[in-house]
Each structure stands twice: as C-alpha cells, then as structure tokens.
Amino acid sequence: MVDYVRKPIKKERLVQAFEKAADLLNNSQKKESIEWNTNLGRSTIFTAQIAYIKTSEIDSRDKDIIMKDGTVIVLKNLNFRSLLEMLPSKDFAQVNKKEIIALSSVKVLSTNEIITTIPNETDQFLKLQIGDIYRNSLMEMLGK
C-alpha cells in the first residue's frame, strides 16, 4: 500500500495519492544498480546480473550475491530489509529468512519449493524452500 484516501474524498487529496504512487513506480524502475561495500571494496552491482542472494555462512551480517555467470560477491554488513529496498521490487522476492531470488531465475514454482535456473555442484538445479510467511507475497508477485 502506498497511500489511502478517506471519505469524503477531496480532489486535491486524491491527486496527492496518485502522485505518491507515480513517484514510487518511477523510483522502483530506476534501480538498475546497487552500490555497497563488498569483498572487492566499494562496488556497483547491476541488478539485472543478479541471480540469487543468500545470507553468508561465514558471517550472518554479510550477504552472498550469486551473479548469473556464477560469480559470487559478498555484500558486507547489510540486512535483508535494506537490501530489498535497494533492489527493484518487481524483480526480486524474499523466499525465506535467508534467501532472495531474482524472479528471472525461477524455473519451477510449487507450493513449498522453487527450482531455479542456477546449477549446483551435483549437476542439478538449486532448489529453495519457501518460508510460510513469504509464500503469499511470492505467489502474488508471480501472479498465482
């Protein structure tokens, strides 16, 4: 929800709500890159190249970004809430407490699991468990 208008509806207030929604849409479409401290130093990462993001196993404050070409970049000291605000909301979804997926990396979606286009070590594709509290918003984003 972006805004709400109470009855009796005044034209000025309705226009203000529409302007707020338009600003939000314009800003979410402009997020083509994120800039943050990484294991490579201060880096600009193009969001279209991101396939998957997970909490680092070494330090839970860090996030591992897996790029579409398999490169792994570590974002230093960043929580998921802040990271999701930096990413284009129409392109990324949180799957569970520790993982975010680029919607372009989703191959198969079931009630409890996502099969991605990301290969893993065993020549299979990475599978992600969908957390209960994230299921509805994920299904909504994917039009289910």
Helices and strands as residue ranges (DSSP letters): H 11-29, E 33-38, E 41-46, G 47-49, E 50-55, E 63-67, E 72-75, H 80-86, E 92-96, E 99-102, G 103-105, E 106-109, E 113-119, E 125-129, H 132-141
